[in-house]
Amino acid sequence: MIGLDTNVLVRYIAQDDPKQSAKATKLIESLTTDAPGYVGVVSVVELVWVLTGCYASTKKEVCDVLETLLRTREIVVAQSDTVWKAIRLFKDGKADFADCLIERSAAEAGCSHTATFDRNAAIDGGMRLIG
């Protein structure tokens, strides 16, 4: 198993840099179920941030990318069950993906709730507003 940095995933998905995209494609398409790529939770959050911030991807496009990543047998996504739950929260509300993942991660850790000052995270992300 080899770790995949966010920039490798972005180059593969965006195909926007001839040299780096070709290298990322060669690497990712060489992965197998016996020798998979590994994507950490931080890379998942960074990927969402880059796709929305730099590439103006829609929420649906981001969710499609994440779901494809999670379904790809040649890639292991850290805390995949929690990431799936965060995607479901993210799809249906105004909270950003990172907030949804923070809340779902806390719930998985046994927290009674996640405190926040962010109204969208409280309303749509399952967090509890401090105030």
N, C-alpha and C positions, 0 to 999 in steps of 0.2 A: 504494500500500500504506500502511496506517496501523497503528500499533502499538496493541495492546489490553492495557490494564493488567489485573492480576488481578481487581480489584474489578468491572470490566466483565464479565469472564467469570463471576464468582460471581453477580452480579445476574442475568445471563442464565440460568444453570443453576438457581439456587435459586428465582428468581421470588418473592422474599420481601420486596421493597420496591416498592410500587406505582409510585412515580415513577421510581426508578432502574432497576427491572427493565424498565419500558416503554421507557425511553430505550436501555437496553442491547439489548433485543430489536430495536428499530427499527434501531439501528446494525449489529448483527451480521447481521440479515436483509437489510440493504442491500448487504452485501459481495458481490463477484463474483469470478470467477476472474481477471478483468482488473484488478480493484481489490480485492485481498484484504486481510484483516486479518493482522497479524503477532503471534505469541506467542513471546516469548523464553523461554529455558530457566529463568530465574529465576521468571518468571510460572508456568511449569508446576509448579515445586517449590512455590511459594506456593499455587497452586490445590489441590494435594494436601494441603498442610498445613491450609488453611482447610476443605476438605471433610471431612477426618478430625477435625480439632480442634474446629471450630465447629458442624459439621452432623452429626457422628457417622456419616459415610458409611462403609460397609463397604469392604473392599479391592476386592471385586467391583464395587461402584458406582463407586469411583474409577477402576478400570481401564476400565470401560465409558465413563466420561466422557472419559478420556484417549484411548482408541481412537477415539471419535467425533470428538474434536477433530482427531486426526491424519488421519482419513479425510475430513474436510470439505475439499473442494476450494477453498472460498472463504477458507480460513485456512491460513497458512504457519506451521508450527511450526519454530523454530530447532532444528538438529541432530536432525531428526525420526528418522533412522535410529538414532541413539544413544538417543533417548527410547523408541522401540519396543523396543530391546534391554533397557533398564532396566525397562520394564513387564513383560517376560517374566520377568526375575529377581525382580521384586517379587511377581508373582502366585504364584510357587512357594515362597517362603520367608518368613522372619520379619524379614528386614532391611527397614528403612523405604525408601520410594521415593527419598528424597534420597541415601541410601547407595548404592542400586543405580545411580542416575544418576552419582554421583561415580565409582564403580568403572568403569562402562561408558565414561564420558568419558575416564578415565585410560587405559583399554585402547585406545580409539580414537586417543589421542595417542601410543601406542606404549610406554606404561609396561609394565614386566615384571610389576608387581603394584602394588596399593594397600595401604599399611600402615595399620593401625588398632588401636585398643584395644577396639573394640566387637565383642563375641563374635558377636552376631547378624549383623553386617556381614561378619564373617569366615566364619561357617558358611554363611549363606544369600545373602550379597551378593557373594561372589567375592573379598573382600579377604583379606589375610594378616595374622593377628594378631601383634602385637609382644609379645614376652614371653619 
